[in-house]
Amino acid sequence: MHPGFRFVPMVPTESEFQAGDLAGRSILVVGVTGFLGAAVARRLGAAGAAVVGVSRSTPAAAAYLRHIRLDIAAALEPAAWRPHLAGIDGVVYCAGALQDGPGDSLDAVHASGPAALFAACSEAGVRRVVHLSALGADRAASGFSATKRSGDEALQASDLQWAILRPAIVIGPNAFGGAALLRALAALPLLPVPRTAALLRPVHIDDVVNTVLFFLRPGAPAGVMLDLVGPRAFRFEELVAVFRGWLGRQPATVVPLPEWLAALSFGFGDAMAWFGWRSAVRSNAGRELAQATPGDATAWTEVTGIVPRDIEDALRAEPASVQDRWFAGLYLLRPALFAICGVFWIVTGLVSLGPGWRLGIGLMNDGGVVGGAAAATVVAGALCDIAVGAAILWRRTARVGVIAGIVVTVLYAVAGTALVPRLWIDPLGAMLKVFPIIALHLAALAIVDDR
C-alpha cells in the first residue's frame, strides 16, 4: 500500500462485483484485445458499464464496447490520449509486452505511454486509474519488469486515485503468455525443467478481474499497490504436473533442461520475435522465471475481502476440452511451423538460383522451354519462392504468404504435369510431395491468428 494510506476493509459479494456501482459508468480499458484486457472488458460490460476499449488492432465484434484504435507506441504525449477521455469515469491499463521487437517497445507500452495517459487523466479530471503491473516489478530482473516498475512509479507520482495490481502468472479458460507455455509443456512426453526456476503462485483470472472491478467502484480505496497471487506456491515441475493432470495425461518424466538448450530455445523465440511472432519462450521470460518471487496475498485479501482460489481446484472445476488439448499440443510447434515453411521457400529459391540452376534449366528444356525463356522462368520461379518465404516469416504478412504458398504449389503441380509429367513417377516423389506441402500450409493457415 502507499505510505500513510488507511482503509476500511470491505467484503464484497460476487453479485456486487457484477452490478450496482459500476452500472452506467464509462470505463476506458487500454489493451482491450489482450488476455486480461478482454476479460476485464467483458465483465465490465456484464456489470452494465459503458466500455471504451483501446488497442492497436480491432477486436472481434463485441456489443458491450466501443473501440478506439490507437498504437500506444505513438501515444507518448498527453495530447494523444486527451480526446479519448471525455466522459470517462475510470481507466484500466492492461497493455503489456514481453520484450522489445518490431512493433513492440517495452518503454512505450509500460512506461512512456502510460505516463502520458496518467498525465492526460489528471488534466481531464479522470480520477480513478487501475494499473495492471507485474509481480516482482521492483526486482527489475529484465527489461520487462524494469519498465513495468517505471510505469508504476509514474502513477504513484500522480495526483490520481490509483490502484496498482501486480499479478503472478494468470490462469484462465483462455491462455496466453506464461499460462499458454505451462499448457504446452504439460503436453510434452518429457518435462524439461530449467535449473534456475523459482517458486510460482499462479492466480486465477476471475480473481484478478474481480479486484479490478473492486477498485473501479466509487469510494474504493486508493493509493494501493497489491500482489495478486494464489494461495499455494508450486515448484515449476509441480505446476506443469497440475496442468498435465488437467489435460488428462499421465505423469511425465522430469528432465533437467541444460543451460545451453534453454539458451537455444530462448534464442529461437527471440529470433522469431524480430519477425513479429510473439512467443512466451523468450529471454525476458527466462530471466523473470529465474528470479520470480512468490509474493503474498495477505494484503490483497485484507483490502478487498477477496480470497484467491487454488489453481488446482479452479482447473478441476473447468475440465479440459479437446480444444484445450489441441492448443497445448500445437503451441510450441506454431513458431517452428512458420519458421520451417518460410525457410523452405527461401532455400528452395536460393537453390534454384545456385546449385540447382542447371537442373532447373534441364527440366525446362525437357518440357520444351529453351534459351532465354527457360532462364527467365527459373529466375522468376526462384524469386517467387523467396518472396513467398519472406511473407510467411513476417508475422503481419504470414496469412497472405501461406495462401500464396498454397497457390504457387498448385500452379507448380499443374505446370510440372504439363511440362514434365514423368515427375509423378519420380522415385523421390518430386510431385507427390505437393500434397503434404499443401497440408502443412493449411495447418499453418488454421493457427496463424494470435488472439
Summary of the structure (lengths in Angstrom):
residues: 451
radius of gyration: 25.7
end to end distance: 33.9
largest distance: 87.9
contacts: 1477
relative contact order: 0.09
helix: 54%
strand: 12%
